[in-house]
Amino acid sequence: MLPPPPGTFVDREELIQHVGDFAVSQGYVVTIKQSKRDRVVVLGCDRGGVYRNRRKPVDESIAENSRNRKTGSRLTNCPFEALGKKEDGLWILSIKNGTHNHEPLKDISEHPSARRFSESEVFLIKEMTEAGLKPRQILKRLRQSNPELLSTPKHVYNVKAKLRQGNVTVRNFKSLRPQKSAVRNNYQSVVEPSWRQRNPPRVPNLIGGRFVDSQSFASIDVINPATLLVVSQVPSTTNGEYRAAVFAAKRAFPSWRSTPVAIRQRTMFKFQELIRRDMDKLAMNITTEHGKTLKDAYNEVLCGLEVVEHACGLATLQIGEFISNVSNGVDSYSIREPLGVCAGICSFDFPAMIPLWMFPIAVTCGNTFILKPSEKDPGAAVMLSELAVEAGLPCGVLNIVHGTNDIVNAICDDEDIKAISFVGPNAAGAYVYARASAKGKRIQSNTGAKNHAVVMPDASVDATLTALVAAGFGGAGQKCMALSTVVFVGGLTPWEDKLVERAKALRVTAGTEPDADLGPVISKQAKERIHRLIQAGFESGAKLLLDGRNIMVPGYEHGNFIGATILSDVTDNMECYKEEIFGPVLLCMQADNIDEAINIVNRNKYCNGASILTTSGVAARKFQTEVEVGQVGINVPISVVPPFSSFTSSKSSFAGDLNFDGKAGIQFYTQVKTVTQQWKDLLSNDLTSLQFPCSNSDEASMQLPSS
């Protein structure tokens, strides 16, 4: 029997669970031999009442009727011993003696501890005894709530005997009761976790398959932007807890990478089924924490769900290449292997979709993952991780840590993390890319955006106006693919009044209201920044066609609301154009022809996407060919690609070599290994076997000197 691997754990219970789980898998049961709850715990092996009989040697000269006498009978102790000790806030497991002096149990249910009653069952026995029930009757009732109970009437009788002696603590057995199921994280259905009991609730970390409340005293309030009420609190994860999460991911990697890809896919199938089941809960949480309307929240979850569905078919996309007989009797092939521990750092604009961009692809490829959600709206990420655990994702494969700069720095610097996915502001993305790449990590950093739409004079009026308003103001403009700038070729005059009219018709209110079109922005600071950029544009000479800064929403007077805002006569030297506004503000520019419009787009440093609205195929083709952006839309306001096609950005909007989703996403989370093999009988004097294998090896062998 093998001893459990040593390691670091967040708390005492996790350490004991780790040793207990491993023990059951090896055929033995753990005993708590000694325990000082906040300092140390010593774990041993419970032989389960197996006795060794010793008999005196028999003298054959003694009369026939003499009998063998038993001189002693004692419990045989097993030398196995594991020590858990608390150091610097974490529990360290070490193995003092990893050997056993007995064979493992073939059926763990045969161990006496499997027949022991739980503490609640003991009290039920006490109550039923006082009511006059017999042992068999008591056992029958206990099995109604616990059909797998292995205890017998004799065990009930023994408990009753101890109860008569006044011993009501008969359940104080030190053996950890073995479980039939290998999954032992269903404690949530029995005990309400501490982080849920708080008011407001404190968002937990997910470390090693367990949702645990951080030991940190520092926390950040998650604010409902429509009401400014505190929804929950996000802990500033301690360094020890972060290290425990990385250790859990590192520990889970060898077994997870060895799990057949078909099984990993089945986990994703179950995961997408659970997401569909809890769609309403996820959308409501997003609206509560982010502020976007419920309709936008549903669409976000659906977009993220497409990535999970894409991950369900990842096996065929990881198939390598095989070339037979590259040299005489030599074959060469390539395989894709996971990297190890990967990490994701998320922005607030898509609290469900961005995590789903990252970890489903990563873990289905065989990696383990550390996810840091945005501290502004972490609830959806935690809910998704709960669903992933419920779907069967093994302990440690997905971990969640919360925090701000310290955690980001720790992820960038950690040698155990091989790759990082980042979505967020431009300055933060540049920082993460520089710091992480300096440590030799793979990095994909999706950052700032300034998406343009070029409107040609021949564009369909109604369709164009609908597209501009939806793409410019949806999600309160807080999208990396939001349409922030419109270039009207031939002038704005024919469009101006109708555009303002459509924007004015949008109803601004809390996202939970059934007829909401435009919700609040994420925070008071974001609202102030948007106000400042609008004012800066006006003072620089832009015309304020529609001002949404002073809007009042009945019932939500304190919310972070900004109405639809339209600035015209914007030029490329204005601060409102050069900076990413990330709010419900539409900037209108003008160009004399399509060449000038394309030049405006190409001069901007942000290049996520650009679209053209026209009925001219010639103009559309010219735009497609000459515009310098990652994603091009033709008669669609936002070019959003499905997950089997990579999300592409360029210039300052992206840093890295491989993009999100699609084949590029799989390439990012895997590395190629090339194998060259030879299976043939070789003569002892065959010198060609010592050569570098190549297609010309036969020709080269002809020139070797003969023996």
N, C-alpha and C positions, 0 to 999 in steps of 0.2 A: 504494500500500500504506500502511496506517495504522500508526503506531507504537503499541506497547502502552500502556495507561493507566498513569501513575505511581502509586505507592502505598507502603504500609508492610507489611512482612512479618516473620514471626516469625524466620525463619532464611534463610541464604544459598540453600539448596536450594529453598525455596519461591519465592523471588524469581526464580531461574533457571528454575524450572518454569513460572512465570507468563509470563515473556517467551518461553520456548520454545513453550508452548502457543499463545500469540497468534501467534507467528511462523509456525507450521505452518498455522494457520487463514488466514493472509494469503498463503501461498505462498513463504515463505523460511525459511532455517535459521539458527539463532543460533550464533555462534562465541564462545567465551571467549577474548578477546584478551589480557587481563591479569588476574591474580588474586593478591591477598594474602588468604589464606583468612579471616582473622579481621577484616579491615578493609575491603577494597574488591574489587569484581569489575567488569571492563569487558566488555561484551557487544557483539559486532558481527554483521554479516551475512556468511554464508559463500556466496560466489557459486558455489561448487561446481566450481571448476576451469574456469570459462568464460573463454576467452581472446579477446583482441581482436587481430587482425592488422593491422599497418600496412604499407602498400606505398608505395614511391617512385612519384611520378607518372611516367608513361611519355611519353617524347618521341616523337611520331609520325614524326619524321624519321629515327629510328634504324632500322637494317635490320630486315627482317621476322623474322629468326630470333632477334632479341633477346627475352629473356623478362623478365617482371616478377620482380623480386627482393624477397623478404621481408626487410625491414630489422630487424624486431623482433617479438617475440611475448611478451606479459606478462600476468599475472593482473590482471584489472580489479578493483580494490578498491571496495567499496561504502561510502559515507560514513556509513551508519547506525551509531549508537553509543548504547548505554544504559549508565548508571552505577548500580551498586548499592553503597551505602555504609552501614556500620554506625554507628548513632548511638543512644546511650542504650539499648543492648541490642536494638534493632530494626534491620532492614535497610530503608533508604529507596531506592526506585527513582526515578531521574530520567532524562529523555531528553535527551541532549546534541545529537543530530542525528537527526531522525526520518525523513529522506528516503532514498530508494534510487535508484540510477542504472541500474536494470534492471527488466525486466518480471517479475512473479511467476510462479512455476512453476505450471502448470495441474495437474500431477500431482506431488505432493511425493516420491513414490517414485522419480522420475527423478533426484533429487539424488544425487550420489555417496555422500553420507554414509549413505544408505539401504542401500548395498551393503557398508558396512564391517562388520568382524567385532567382536563384543564381546570384552572381555578374556578371558572364560572360553573363548570360541571359539578365540582365538589359542593358548591353552595346549593345547587339544584338537588343533589343527593341528600344534603342535610334537610332541605325543605320537604322533599318527598318522604324522607324517613319519618319526620315529625308528623306527616299526614297519614302515616300508617302503611305506606306502600312497601312491598317486598322487593328484594334485590332484582328478581327477573322483571318485575313490573317497572322498576326504576330504569333498568337497562333498556327496556323496550321504548320508554318515553325519550330517553337520551338519544337513541338511534333515529328517532323521528327528525331531529334537528341535525344529527351528525351520522349519516348512514354508514360512513367508513370507520366508525368507532370499533376498535378491535378488543376492547375490554370484555371480560366475562363476568357472570354473577359473583364469582369468587372475589374479583377485584372490588366489586361494589360492596360485598360483605366486609372486606378488609377496611375500606374507607369508613363504613358505618361503625366498625369497631373502634377506630381511632377517634371518630366523632363522639362516641359515647364516653371516651376518656377525656373529652374536652379539647382535643387537638383539632382546631378548625383551620390550621395552616398545612393540611396534609399535602397540598399541591406544591409545597416548596421543594420539589425535586430539582436537582441541579442539572440533570441531563437535558439537553436541548431536544425537544421532541422532533423526531424525523418526520419529514413531509413526504407524501407520495408524489406530489407534483414537483418538478424541477424548478418551477417558477415560484419564487417566494416573495414577490413584491406586491401581493394583493392585500397588503395591510391597509390600504386606503379604504377598502370596503368595511373594515372593522373599526379602525380608529381614525377619527378626524385629525389630519395633520395639524401641527401647531401653527403653521403659516396661514391656514384657513381660519383659525380661531381668532386671529387678531382682528381688530377693528381700527382702521381699515386693514384688509389683509395684506400680508407682506409676501411679495412674489418670491417663490423659492428658487434655489439652484437645483439643477439636476446633475447629480454626481454618482457615477457608478450604478445607475438604474434606480436611485432613490431621490425623491424630492425632499430636500432638506432646507430648513431655515438657516440663513447665514448667521454666523456668530458676530458679524460686524454690527457695531452700534450706529454706524452712519447709514443713512438711507436717503432716497430721493422720492419726492411725491410724484405720483402719476396723476395728472389733472385732467378732468373732463373739460375740453376746451369750450364746450357750449355752456356749462354751468359754473366752471372753475371750482367744482367740488373735488376733493381727493378721492380717487378711485381705489388706489392701492399704493404701496410703497415698494421701491426697488432697493435692495441692499447694495452696498459697495463691497463686493465680494473680497474677502481677505486673501492675502497671498497664499496662505496655507490651503484654503479651500480651492483656489485656482490650481495649485499644484496637485491637489487630490483629484481634481477633474481630469487633468492631463495624465496623471498616473492611471486613472481608471480607463481612459481612452487607450493608452498605451498597452495596458494589461489586456484589454478586450481585443486588440487588433489581431494577434496571431490566430485565435480561434475564428474570428469573424472573416478574415481573409480566406481561411480554409473552408468556410461554409460554401457549399455549392451555389453558383449564381442563380440557379432555379429557385432555391430556397429564399435567397435574398429578394428575388423578384416577387415571390409569393407574399413576403412581408409587405412589400409595397402595394400589392393588390389589396391586402387587408387594410392597409393604411388609407388608401384612397376611398375604400368603402366606409371607413369610420369618419373621414372628412365629410363625405356626403351626408352621413347621418347627423353630424353636428354642425352643419352649415349655418343654421340659424344662430347658434351660440357664438360661433366664430365671427359672423357678420356683426352681431350686436356688440361683441367685445371691441371689434375694430372701430365701430362708430362711436362707442363710448370713450375710448382712449384717444383715437385720432381725430374724430369729428366729421369725417366724410359721411355722406348719406348712406343709408342702408343699401340702396341700389348699387352704389359704387363699391361698398364693402362686399356684397355678394359677387360682383364681377371680379373683384380682386381675388377672392378665394377660388373662384372658378379658373382664373388664369394660373394660379399656383397649382391647382389640382391637375391641370394639363401637364405640368412638369412631373408630377407623381405618376400620372398615367404613362408618360414617356419613359420614366424609370422602370416601369413594369416590363418593358420590352428591351431592356438594355443588353441582354445576353448576346443577341445577334450583332450588336454594334461593337462588341469587344472582341469579335473574332479576329485573330491574327492572320498572318500570311505564311504560306508554305511553298517552298521551292525544292523540288526533288532533284537529286543528282547534280548539284551545282559543280561538283567535281566528281571524279570517278568513285561512286559509292558513298558520296557525301550529300546529306540533305541539310537544308537551312530553313528555319522557321522563326517567326516572331510571335510573342505573346504580350498581352497587356496585363500589367500587375498594378495593384493599388499602391499608393505612396506610403500610407501609414496614418498618422494623426493629422487631420486637416482642421481648419478653423474658418469661421465666417463672422464678419462684423457687419451689422445691419444698420440701415438708416430707418427713419420713422415713417417715410411716406407710404410704404407698403408693408405693414407689420406682419402680414401672413405670406404674401407672395414672395418677398425677398428671402426669408428663411427657406421657403420651398424651392426657390431657385438653387439653393446651395446644398442642404444636407441630403435630400433624397437621391440626387445623382451621386454625391460623394459616397454615401454608405452603400448604395447598390453596387458601386464599383469595387467595394470591399474595404473602404477606408473607415476609420472611426472619426468622430467629429466633435469639435468644441464650438458651440454657438453663443455669440454675444448679441442678444437683441438690443434694439434701441432702448435706452432708459426712459424714453418718453411714452412708449406704448408697447411694453413687453408681453402683455397678456396673451395675444394671439400665438406668439412663439411658444409660450409655456403650454397653452392648450394643445398645440400641435405636437409638442413633445410627449404630452400625456397620451395622445392618440397613438403616437409611434410606439410607446412602451406597451400600450394595450394591444397593438397589432403584432407584438412579439419581437420587437427589436431587442436584442440581448443587452444585459446590463453593461454600461460603459461604452456602447457603440455611439450613442448620442448623449452629449453632456451640455448643460447650459450654465453659463456664469454671467453675472450682471456687473455693471459698473461703468466707469467712464475712462478717463485717460490712462489710469494705472493698469487696468485690465488690457486695454489696447496695446500699451507698451509691452506688457508681459507676453501677449500673444506674438507680437512682432519679434521679440528677443528669444523666445523659447526654442531651444535646439530640437526638442521633440516634435515640434509642429513643422510639417513639411510644406504646406501650402496654405495660402490665405485668400479667401474671397472677400471683397470689400465693396459696399455700396454706400455712398454718402457724399458730403460736400467736397468741393474741389480741393480746398486747402488740406482737409483731413485725409483725402485720398492720396494726395501727393506725399504727405508725411508718412502714411502707412506704407506706400510703395517704396519710398526711399529707405525707410528703416528696416522693412522686412526683406527687401531684395539685398540689402547690405549683409544680411545674415545668410544669404544663399537660398532663400525660400522662393517657391513659385508664388506669384501674386497676380490676381486679376482685380483691377480697381476701376469700378464704374463710378464716375464722379459727375461734375456739373454739366448742365445742359442748357442750351438756348435753341430750342427747336423752331424752325421757320416754316411758313407756308407761303408759297408764291401763288397769287391769284391772278390768272390771266383774264383779259377783258371778255373772253368768250365763255368763261366758266358759268355753269348753271347757277342762277341766283339763289333759289330756295335751298338747293342741296348744299351750296357753299356756305351760306349763312348758318344753316343748322350745324354743319361740320365745324365751323370756326367757333361758335358759341360752346358746343359740347366739348371740343378739345381744349379750348382756352380756359374754361371755367370749371370743368369737371374736377372733383376732388379738391376744390378751392385752389386749383392751379398747383397743388403740391404733388407733382408727379415728375419723374425724370423724363418722361416723354410728353409732358404737357406742351401744348402749343402756346408759346409766349410771344411770338413775333409774326406778323403778317405783312408781306410785301405785296402791295397792289400795283401791278403793272398797268400803266396808263392813268393812274391817279385813283384816289380814294373816294372822290365825290359821288360816283354812282352807288357806292356801297354804304356810305357813312350813316345816313339816317336809318336805314333798315337794320344795320348792325347794332346800333344803339338801342333801337326798339326791341330787338330780340334779347339783348342782354338785360334790359330793364325788366323784362317779363320773368326773369329767373326769381324764384322765391327763396329768400335767404332765411334759414332757420336751423334749428338743431337737426342733425342728421337722422335722429330717431322719429321725427315728424313724418307722417305718410306722404306729404306733398312737397318735401324738401328738394330743392334743386342745388342749393349751394350751402354747405356747412361752414363751420368756423375754421380758422387756421390753428395750427397745433399749440401755439403758446403765445403768451403776452409779448415775449421778446420778438417772436416772428412777426406779430402784428405791427409792432413798433418799427421793425426794419422795413417792412413793406410800405408803411406810411412814409418813412423817410425817403425811400427810393421814388415813390410817386411824387413827392414834393420836389425832390431834386430834378426829376424830369420836367416838371412844370416850370420850375425856376430857370431851367436851361433852354426853355423855348418851346417845349412840347405843348400841344393843345389838349386840355382835359375834356374829352367828349363826354365821359361819364365818370363820376367820382363816387366811389363806394365806401369812403373812409368814415363817414359819420352816420352810418346806418344804425338804427336801433331795432332790435328784435324783441317783440313783446314776449314776456315770460322768460327771456334769456338776456336781460339787460347787461349782465356782467360778462357775457361770453366774448370770445376772441373773433368777432365777426367782421368781415370786410366784404362789402358788396362788389359786384362785377364792376371793374374799372377799365376804361379804354383811354389810352393816350395816342394822339395822332401827331404827325409831323416829327416823328422821332428820327434822330440821326445817330450814326454809329459812334459818335464821340460822347454821347450822353452816358452818365453813370447807370441809369435805369436799363440801358441796352447792354452795356458791357458786363454788368453783374447779373447773376442768376437771381431773379426776384422770388420765385417759388411761392407765388400767391395768385389770386384771381385778377391778374392784370394783363391786359392784351395790348401790346405795342403795335402801332400801325406805321409802316414806312411806305414810301412810294418809289417807283422806278419807271423810267421811260420805256424800257424794253426788257426782254428776258435776259439778255446778256448782263445788263446792269443788276438785275435781280439776283442772278447766279453769283455775281461778284460780291454782292452784299452778304450772301450766305457763306461764301468761301472765306471771306475776311474775318468772320467771327471765330473766336478760339474754341468755342464749344460746338461739337459736331456729333450729337447723338443721331438726329434725323432731320430730314426736310422733305416737304411734300409740294407737289404742284397740283393745282386744280384747273383743269382746262378740258376742252373738247378737241384739242388739236393733238394728233398723234406725233406730228413733227416736233412741236414744242415739248411734249412729254419726253420724247426720246433724247432731245438735246439736253434737257434738264437732267435726265437720268445719267447721261454720259459725262457731263461736265461738273456736276455738283460734287463737292468733296465732303461727304458725310458717310456715316456708317450705314444708315438705313434710309431708303428712298421710298416715298409714297406717291402714288399717282392716283389722283381723285379720292384719296383717303387722307384725312387730316393728320393722322398719326400712324406711322408705319410700325406696328407692333407685330412681331413675327411669332409663329407658334413655336413651342419648345423643341421640336425636332429640327428647327432651323435656328442657328445661333443668333443670340442678341448681339449685334455688332455696333460698336461705336468707334470714333476716331478722334484724332487730335487730343485736345485737353480733356475730352469727355471719357477717355479710357487710357489706362496704363497697364501694360502687360502684353503677353504674346497670344494668349488663348482666351476667347470670350466665354460668356455664360451659355448654358444649354447646348442642345444639339451635339454634333460630333466634336465640336471644339470643347464643350464641357467635359465630355468623356476623356478627351486627350489631356485636359488640364488635371483631372483627378487620377490619371493612370500614367505609368511609365512603360516604355517598350523595352522588352528584353529579347535579344536575338540569340538563338541557339543553333549551333552547327554540330551535327552528329554524324558519326560514321559507324555503320554496323556491317562489317564484312570480315572474313578470315584474312589475316595478313601473314605472309611468309616472314620468317625472321630476318631475311636479308632484303626485305622490301623497303628501300630507302624513301620511296615516294610517300610513305606514311608520315615522314618527318617534315614534309614540306608544308608550306602554307596552302590550304585548299583553294584552288581556283580552277576555272574551266580549262586552263592551259596546262594543267598538271601532267596530263598524259604526254603532251608534246615535250614538256621539260624532262620527263622521266626517260625519254628516248636518248637524251643527251648525257645521261649519267654514265660514268665509266662502269663497265661490266666487271664483275668480280673475277 
